[in-house]
Amino acid sequence: MKPLLALALFFCCVAAQAQVQAQVKVQVQAPARPDARPDGRPDGRPDGRPDDSARPQRAQDLGVDILWYGVVERESKEAQGEIGEKSDHVPARRGAEFGVAYTVHGLPDGTKVKLRQVARYPAPGRRPPGGKLKKTDEADQECEAGNTCFTSYAVESRDEIIPGEWRLELYYRGKKVMEQRFVMRYEGV
């Protein structure tokens, strides 16, 4: 009987020791960094090479705060524009320029980020002379986090005078991070 009791005690102790080792192993592991992948690599790259750690890993990490929106007044194309009071009304005339001043957050200050600017025309869209109907105009722009950045649309030709609701949007990695609506209408109407 004693050998059987000793054998049972031995298995009991081995099982308890394995359980303790598992607990110790869990406790000894360093806490996961918030930017760590499930496999434990902190930089998110499968080869272990460092990447741009200041870059948000997901589009939802980046945000935009609108500081101002309205019409920009310029004496000439080369002159620096002056902003007036906040307004979402735009005069329907050649030379009108409207835009948004904003800041990017979710990144360390000074980090450069590439954004996609989309100007959405009112329905049915814009038909340039001899061209196809366009619903949007798009361009890339760069902004530094923590600094005031600016995006705008300048009405340069007659086919761009489209009364109705316009939208200026910014996208980061395919996700919309800003939208400002403007209403273009003929002055005095």
GROMACS elastic network, one bead per residue, 0.5 to 0.9 nm:
[ bonds ]
;  ai    aj funct       b0    kb
    1     4     6  0.52686   500
    1     5     6  0.62338   500
    1     6     6  0.85673   500
    2     5     6  0.50614   500
    2     6     6  0.60348   500
    2     7     6  0.85380   500
    3     7     6  0.60683   500
    3     8     6  0.86172   500
    4     7     6  0.50139   500
    4     8     6  0.61746   500
    4     9     6  0.84971   500
    5     8     6  0.50875   500
    5     9     6  0.60232   500
    5    10     6  0.84400   500
    6     9     6  0.50006   500
    6    10     6  0.60000   500
    6    11     6  0.87371   500
    7    11     6  0.63532   500
    7    12     6  0.85789   500
    8    11     6  0.52532   500
    8    12     6  0.61099   500
    8    13     6  0.86001   500
    9    12     6  0.50028   500
    9    13     6  0.61018   500
    9    14     6  0.85900   500
   10    13     6  0.51743   500
   10    14     6  0.61666   500
   10    15     6  0.86499   500
   11    14     6  0.50334   500
   11    15     6  0.60932   500
   11    16     6  0.85041   500
   12    15     6  0.52508   500
   12    16     6  0.61773   500
   12    17     6  0.85766   500
   13    16     6  0.50086   500
   13    17     6  0.59506   500
   13    18     6  0.85184   500
   14    17     6  0.50537   500
   14    18     6  0.61553   500
   14    19     6  0.85963   500
   15    18     6  0.51489   500
   15    19     6  0.62309   500
   15    20     6  0.87052   500
   16    19     6  0.50271   500
   16    20     6  0.61983   500
   16    21     6  0.86024   500
   17    20     6  0.50532   500
   17    21     6  0.60952   500
   17    22     6  0.85719   500
   18    21     6  0.50419   500
   18    22     6  0.61579   500
   18    23     6  0.86434   500
   19    22     6  0.51209   500
   19    23     6  0.62901   500
   19    24     6  0.86483   500
   20    23     6  0.50358   500
   20    24     6  0.60687   500
   20    25     6  0.84550   500
   21    25     6  0.59592   500
   21    26     6  0.85784   500
   22    25     6  0.50257   500
   22    26     6  0.62844   500
   22    27     6  0.86590   500
   23    26     6  0.51831   500
   23    27     6  0.62036   500
   23    28     6  0.85884   500
   24    28     6  0.59414   500
   24    29     6  0.86434   500
   25    28     6  0.51692   500
   25    29     6  0.63884   500
   26    29     6  0.55204   500
   26    30     6  0.87314   500
   27    30     6  0.78590   500
   27    31     6  0.88878   500
   28    31     6  0.88639   500
   29    32     6  0.84840   500
   30    33     6  0.87312   500
   32    35     6  0.82106   500
   32    36     6  0.63267   500
   32    37     6  0.86476   500
   32    38     6  0.87927   500
   32    40     6  0.72307   500
   32    42     6  0.84403   500
   33    36     6  0.50782   500
   33    37     6  0.85510   500
   33    40     6  0.85989   500
   33    42     6  0.69109   500
   34    37     6  0.84745   500
   34    42     6  0.85981   500
   35    42     6  0.61489   500
   35    43     6  0.73232   500
   35    44     6  0.78092   500
   35    53     6  0.89836   500
   35    57     6  0.80693   500
   36    39     6  0.78972   500
   36    40     6  0.58106   500
   36    41     6  0.57665   500
   36    43     6  0.65773   500
   36    44     6  0.66140   500
   37    40     6  0.53201   500
   37    41     6  0.55666   500
   37    42     6  0.61233   500
   37    43     6  0.76064   500
   37    44     6  0.56911   500
   37    45     6  0.88352   500
   38    41     6  0.75977   500
   39    42     6  0.87763   500
   39    44     6  0.89714   500
   40    43     6  0.89932   500
   40    44     6  0.86376   500
   41    44     6  0.58387   500
   41    45     6  0.72833   500
   41    46     6  0.77160   500
   41    48     6  0.69376   500
   42    45     6  0.82060   500
   42    48     6  0.84656   500
   43    46     6  0.85788   500
   43    48     6  0.69610   500
   43    49     6  0.75736   500
   43    50     6  0.60295   500
   43    51     6  0.63947   500
   43    52     6  0.84972   500
   43    53     6  0.71822   500
   44    47     6  0.89195   500
   44    48     6  0.77006   500
   44    49     6  0.89684   500
   44    50     6  0.85536   500
   44    51     6  0.80699   500
   44    57     6  0.85963   500
   45    48     6  0.54356   500
   45    49     6  0.64090   500
   45    50     6  0.73996   500
   45    51     6  0.74152   500
   46    49     6  0.78863   500
   47    50     6  0.89120   500
   48    51     6  0.89486   500
   50    53     6  0.78846   500
   51    54     6  0.88119   500
   51    55     6  0.86845   500
   52    55     6  0.56206   500
   52    56     6  0.88141   500
   53    56     6  0.75650   500
   53    57     6  0.84580   500
   54    57     6  0.89164   500
   54   107     6  0.62074   500
   54   108     6  0.64899   500
   54   111     6  0.70626   500
   55    58     6  0.87253   500
   55   107     6  0.67911   500
   55   108     6  0.87645   500
   55   111     6  0.80102   500
   55   112     6  0.89627   500
   55   113     6  0.80996   500
   56    59     6  0.68095   500
   56    60     6  0.82455   500
   56    61     6  0.56149   500
   56    62     6  0.66229   500
   56   106     6  0.73405   500
   56   107     6  0.68546   500
   57    60     6  0.86516   500
   57    61     6  0.72041   500
   58    61     6  0.55643   500
   58    62     6  0.77282   500
   58   173     6  0.83351   500
   59    62     6  0.57662   500
   59    63     6  0.84800   500
   59   172     6  0.61865   500
   59   173     6  0.60840   500
   59   174     6  0.79090   500
   59   175     6  0.62970   500
   59   176     6  0.88403   500
   59   177     6  0.84160   500
   60    63     6  0.71914   500
   60   106     6  0.89023   500
   60   172     6  0.89779   500
   60   175     6  0.79153   500
   60   177     6  0.83358   500
   61   105     6  0.84782   500
   61   106     6  0.56174   500
   61   107     6  0.80843   500
   62   104     6  0.70665   500
   62   105     6  0.59359   500
   62   107     6  0.69407   500
   62   172     6  0.78392   500
   62   177     6  0.76366   500
   63   103     6  0.83931   500
   63   104     6  0.57723   500
   63   105     6  0.51852   500
   63   106     6  0.60570   500
   63   107     6  0.89541   500
   63   177     6  0.60815   500
   63   178     6  0.81154   500
   64   102     6  0.65339   500
   64   103     6  0.56205   500
   64   105     6  0.61068   500
   64   106     6  0.86989   500
   64   170     6  0.88465   500
   64   177     6  0.61456   500
   64   178     6  0.62439   500
   65   101     6  0.87433   500
   65   102     6  0.54767   500
   65   103     6  0.53502   500
   65   104     6  0.65472   500
   65   105     6  0.76721   500
   65   178     6  0.79845   500
   66    69     6  0.75154   500
   66   100     6  0.69216   500
   66   101     6  0.61350   500
   66   103     6  0.67289   500
   66   178     6  0.79629   500
   66   180     6  0.86261   500
   67   100     6  0.75120   500
   67   101     6  0.54228   500
   67   102     6  0.50727   500
   67   103     6  0.73079   500
   67   148     6  0.82463   500
   68    83     6  0.86525   500
   68    85     6  0.82957   500
   68    86     6  0.61055   500
   68    87     6  0.87112   500
   68    99     6  0.83316   500
   68   100     6  0.56726   500
   68   101     6  0.50117   500
   68   102     6  0.69407   500
   69    83     6  0.85405   500
   69    84     6  0.89675   500
   69    85     6  0.81527   500
   69    86     6  0.53577   500
   69    87     6  0.62691   500
   69    88     6  0.69819   500
   69    98     6  0.75146   500
   69    99     6  0.56491   500
   69   101     6  0.62743   500
   69   102     6  0.87755   500
   69   180     6  0.77372   500
   69   182     6  0.89973   500
   70    83     6  0.72922   500
   70    84     6  0.70784   500
   70    85     6  0.68619   500
   70    86     6  0.50787   500
   70    88     6  0.56505   500
   70    89     6  0.72385   500
   70    90     6  0.76044   500
   70    97     6  0.85656   500
   70    98     6  0.54464   500
   70    99     6  0.57368   500
   70   100     6  0.67533   500
   70   182     6  0.81410   500
   71    82     6  0.87597   500
   71    83     6  0.66129   500
   71    84     6  0.67617   500
   71    85     6  0.81434   500
   71    86     6  0.79625   500
   71    87     6  0.70403   500
   71    88     6  0.79917   500
   71    89     6  0.77672   500
   71    90     6  0.64417   500
   71    91     6  0.85896   500
   71    96     6  0.73336   500
   71    97     6  0.57408   500
   71    99     6  0.64663   500
   71   100     6  0.89419   500
   72    81     6  0.57237   500
   72    82     6  0.56661   500
   72    84     6  0.68813   500
   72    96     6  0.75842   500
   72    97     6  0.53602   500
   72    98     6  0.54791   500
   72    99     6  0.69781   500
   72   152     6  0.85063   500
   73    80     6  0.87219   500
   73    81     6  0.53682   500
   73    82     6  0.52426   500
   73    83     6  0.64073   500
   73    84     6  0.76695   500
   73    96     6  0.78618   500
   73    97     6  0.72057   500
   73    98     6  0.87187   500
   74    77     6  0.68894   500
   74    78     6  0.83877   500
   74    79     6  0.60875   500
   74    80     6  0.65189   500
   74    82     6  0.65301   500
   74    95     6  0.87258   500
   74    96     6  0.89739   500
   74    97     6  0.84103   500
   75    78     6  0.83036   500
   75    79     6  0.61925   500
   75    80     6  0.82880   500
   75    81     6  0.77797   500
   76    79     6  0.52082   500
   76    80     6  0.82593   500
   76    81     6  0.86907   500
   77    80     6  0.80402   500
   77    81     6  0.87381   500
   77    95     6  0.89471   500
   78    81     6  0.88846   500
   83    86     6  0.84454   500
   84    87     6  0.83875   500
   87    90     6  0.79899   500
   87   182     6  0.81565   500
   88    98     6  0.86271   500
   88   180     6  0.83306   500
   88   181     6  0.66925   500
   88   183     6  0.60881   500
   88   184     6  0.84438   500
   89    98     6  0.88967   500
   89   182     6  0.57853   500
   89   184     6  0.59344   500
   89   185     6  0.74165   500
   90    93     6  0.86941   500
   90    96     6  0.72329   500
   90    97     6  0.79029   500
   90    98     6  0.68538   500
   90   182     6  0.67022   500
   90   183     6  0.59344   500
   90   185     6  0.64313   500
   90   186     6  0.84612   500
   90   187     6  0.87422   500
   91    94     6  0.88209   500
   91    96     6  0.64898   500
   91    97     6  0.88927   500
   91   163     6  0.87477   500
   91   183     6  0.85200   500
   91   184     6  0.56660   500
   91   185     6  0.54892   500
   91   186     6  0.57001   500
   91   187     6  0.57095   500
   92    96     6  0.72597   500
   92   155     6  0.85801   500
   92   160     6  0.88931   500
   92   161     6  0.55742   500
   92   162     6  0.70295   500
   92   163     6  0.63236   500
   92   184     6  0.54931   500
   92   187     6  0.68538   500
   93    96     6  0.58825   500
   93   155     6  0.72604   500
   93   156     6  0.88383   500
   93   157     6  0.88663   500
   93   158     6  0.79345   500
   93   160     6  0.87565   500
   93   161     6  0.61404   500
   93   185     6  0.86857   500
   93   186     6  0.73495   500
   93   187     6  0.84517   500
   94    97     6  0.87972   500
   94   154     6  0.83495   500
   94   155     6  0.53266   500
   94   156     6  0.55078   500
   94   157     6  0.60178   500
   94   158     6  0.65390   500
   94   160     6  0.79339   500
   94   161     6  0.69406   500
   95   154     6  0.65314   500
   95   155     6  0.53173   500
   95   156     6  0.56725   500
   95   157     6  0.81583   500
   96   153     6  0.84424   500
   96   154     6  0.59000   500
   96   155     6  0.53534   500
   96   156     6  0.78341   500
   97   152     6  0.67874   500
   97   153     6  0.55771   500
   97   155     6  0.60801   500
   97   156     6  0.88558   500
   98   151     6  0.86175   500
   98   152     6  0.54818   500
   98   153     6  0.56118   500
   98   154     6  0.66215   500
   98   155     6  0.87071   500
   98   182     6  0.83093   500
   99   150     6  0.70996   500
   99   151     6  0.55023   500
   99   153     6  0.62060   500
   99   154     6  0.86312   500
   99   168     6  0.76102   500
   99   180     6  0.86748   500
  100   149     6  0.83222   500
  100   150     6  0.57120   500
  100   151     6  0.54840   500
  100   152     6  0.63037   500
  100   168     6  0.80577   500
  100   180     6  0.75790   500
  101   148     6  0.64837   500
  101   149     6  0.56389   500
  101   151     6  0.66945   500
  101   152     6  0.87181   500
  102   147     6  0.83031   500
  102   148     6  0.56158   500
  102   149     6  0.53291   500
  102   150     6  0.62415   500
  102   151     6  0.82989   500
  103   143     6  0.82443   500
  103   144     6  0.81766   500
  103   145     6  0.65665   500
  103   146     6  0.59566   500
  103   147     6  0.58943   500
  103   148     6  0.50702   500
  103   149     6  0.59733   500
  103   150     6  0.86158   500
  104   107     6  0.76448   500
  104   109     6  0.88491   500
  104   113     6  0.85894   500
  104   143     6  0.75490   500
  104   144     6  0.72277   500
  104   146     6  0.60210   500
  104   147     6  0.74545   500
  104   148     6  0.80867   500
  104   149     6  0.81485   500
  105   108     6  0.78183   500
  105   109     6  0.80022   500
  105   145     6  0.58696   500
  105   146     6  0.64573   500
  106   109     6  0.89441   500
  106   145     6  0.79440   500
  107   110     6  0.83177   500
  107   111     6  0.65426   500
  107   113     6  0.89595   500
  107   145     6  0.61683   500
  107   146     6  0.82164   500
  108   111     6  0.58614   500
  108   145     6  0.66176   500
  108   146     6  0.76642   500
  109   112     6  0.87480   500
  109   144     6  0.71082   500
  109   147     6  0.75352   500
  110   143     6  0.88166   500
  110   144     6  0.50480   500
  110   145     6  0.51799   500
  110   146     6  0.63182   500
  110   147     6  0.72781   500
  111   143     6  0.81810   500
  111   144     6  0.52625   500
  111   145     6  0.53352   500
  111   146     6  0.82250   500
  112   142     6  0.65341   500
  112   143     6  0.55971   500
  112   145     6  0.64149   500
  113   141     6  0.84313   500
  113   142     6  0.55796   500
  113   143     6  0.54340   500
  113   144     6  0.61741   500
  113   145     6  0.72865   500
  113   172     6  0.84725   500
  114   140     6  0.67850   500
  114   141     6  0.57737   500
  114   143     6  0.65573   500
  114   144     6  0.89279   500
  114   172     6  0.72301   500
  114   173     6  0.87862   500
  115   139     6  0.85947   500
  115   140     6  0.57645   500
  115   141     6  0.53498   500
  115   142     6  0.60050   500
  115   143     6  0.74388   500
  115   170     6  0.62728   500
  115   171     6  0.56367   500
  115   172     6  0.52356   500
  115   173     6  0.78308   500
  116   138     6  0.69592   500
  116   139     6  0.58681   500
  116   141     6  0.62111   500
  116   142     6  0.86318   500
  116   169     6  0.81027   500
  116   170     6  0.54937   500
  116   172     6  0.65266   500
  116   173     6  0.83743   500
  116   174     6  0.83354   500
  117   137     6  0.81919   500
  117   138     6  0.55432   500
  117   139     6  0.52799   500
  117   140     6  0.59138   500
  117   141     6  0.68498   500
  117   151     6  0.74455   500
  117   152     6  0.89010   500
  117   168     6  0.71877   500
  117   169     6  0.57897   500
  117   171     6  0.66010   500
  118   136     6  0.64395   500
  118   137     6  0.57697   500
  118   139     6  0.67749   500
  118   140     6  0.88165   500
  118   167     6  0.79506   500
  118   168     6  0.58679   500
  118   169     6  0.50546   500
  118   170     6  0.62502   500
  118   171     6  0.78842   500
  119   135     6  0.85662   500
  119   136     6  0.54279   500
  119   137     6  0.51672   500
  119   138     6  0.63815   500
  119   139     6  0.89172   500
  119   152     6  0.86470   500
  119   153     6  0.72565   500
  119   166     6  0.72192   500
  119   167     6  0.57805   500
  119   169     6  0.63925   500
  119   170     6  0.89414   500
  120   125     6  0.81005   500
  120   135     6  0.60752   500
  120   137     6  0.67555   500
  120   138     6  0.88024   500
  120   165     6  0.86370   500
  120   166     6  0.56684   500
  120   167     6  0.50235   500
  120   168     6  0.64263   500
  120   169     6  0.78385   500
  121   124     6  0.77587   500
  121   125     6  0.51688   500
  121   126     6  0.66584   500
  121   134     6  0.79988   500
  121   135     6  0.55436   500
  121   136     6  0.58574   500
  121   137     6  0.81349   500
  121   160     6  0.86741   500
  121   162     6  0.74659   500
  121   164     6  0.82598   500
  121   165     6  0.73002   500
  121   166     6  0.52078   500
  121   167     6  0.70072   500
  122   125     6  0.55958   500
  122   126     6  0.81554   500
  122   135     6  0.77235   500
  122   162     6  0.67647   500
  122   163     6  0.72225   500
  122   164     6  0.54374   500
  122   165     6  0.52350   500
  122   166     6  0.54932   500
  122   167     6  0.82598   500
  123   126     6  0.83035   500
  123   135     6  0.75698   500
  123   162     6  0.87336   500
  123   164     6  0.78829   500
  123   165     6  0.83774   500
  124   133     6  0.80783   500
  124   134     6  0.85015   500
  124   135     6  0.72660   500
  125   133     6  0.62471   500
  125   134     6  0.54725   500
  125   136     6  0.75275   500
  125   162     6  0.79508   500
  126   132     6  0.83679   500
  126   133     6  0.55833   500
  126   134     6  0.50777   500
  126   135     6  0.63474   500
  126   136     6  0.80596   500
  126   159     6  0.64306   500
  126   160     6  0.64599   500
  126   161     6  0.86969   500
  126   162     6  0.74532   500
  127   130     6  0.78854   500
  127   131     6  0.61072   500
  127   132     6  0.58597   500
  127   134     6  0.61091   500
  127   135     6  0.88750   500
  127   159     6  0.64333   500
  127   160     6  0.82848   500
  128   131     6  0.50541   500
  128   132     6  0.69426   500
  128   133     6  0.72749   500
  128   134     6  0.80162   500
  128   157     6  0.89157   500
  128   158     6  0.89814   500
  128   159     6  0.59105   500
  128   160     6  0.79996   500
  129   132     6  0.84983   500
  129   159     6  0.74886   500
  131   134     6  0.85537   500
  134   137     6  0.75011   500
  141   151     6  0.82685   500
  142   149     6  0.86010   500
  143   147     6  0.76520   500
  143   148     6  0.81863   500
  143   149     6  0.59438   500
  143   150     6  0.83934   500
  144   147     6  0.56859   500
  144   148     6  0.79596   500
  144   149     6  0.74991   500
  145   148     6  0.82069   500
  145   149     6  0.87795   500
  151   168     6  0.81666   500
  151   170     6  0.87751   500
  152   168     6  0.77030   500
  153   168     6  0.80704   500
  154   160     6  0.88993   500
  155   158     6  0.79832   500
  155   159     6  0.88308   500
  155   160     6  0.57403   500
  155   161     6  0.68209   500
  156   159     6  0.86303   500
  156   160     6  0.69408   500
  156   161     6  0.86683   500
  157   160     6  0.55817   500
  157   161     6  0.72894   500
  158   161     6  0.54437   500
  158   162     6  0.86278   500
  159   162     6  0.72397   500
  161   184     6  0.81532   500
  161   185     6  0.88921   500
  162   165     6  0.87705   500
  162   166     6  0.87110   500
  162   184     6  0.70311   500
  162   185     6  0.80554   500
  163   166     6  0.84683   500
  163   183     6  0.72128   500
  163   186     6  0.72148   500
  164   182     6  0.81913   500
  164   183     6  0.54036   500
  164   184     6  0.52571   500
  164   185     6  0.65611   500
  165   181     6  0.66667   500
  165   182     6  0.56650   500
  165   184     6  0.64103   500
  166   180     6  0.84420   500
  166   181     6  0.57191   500
  166   182     6  0.50558   500
  166   183     6  0.60454   500
  166   184     6  0.71244   500
  167   179     6  0.66001   500
  167   180     6  0.56233   500
  167   182     6  0.60749   500
  167   183     6  0.86856   500
  168   178     6  0.80148   500
  168   179     6  0.57102   500
  168   180     6  0.53435   500
  168   181     6  0.64827   500
  168   182     6  0.79953   500
  169   176     6  0.69837   500
  169   177     6  0.76158   500
  169   178     6  0.53683   500
  169   180     6  0.65274   500
  169   181     6  0.87088   500
  170   175     6  0.84126   500
  170   176     6  0.58605   500
  170   177     6  0.57256   500
  170   178     6  0.50471   500
  170   179     6  0.66394   500
  171   174     6  0.56597   500
  171   175     6  0.51852   500
  171   177     6  0.54588   500
  171   178     6  0.70937   500
  172   175     6  0.53103   500
  172   176     6  0.64780   500
  172   177     6  0.65768   500
  173   176     6  0.84778   500
  176   179     6  0.75680   500
  185   188     6  0.86819   500
  185   189     6  0.71003   500
  186   189     6  0.57375   500
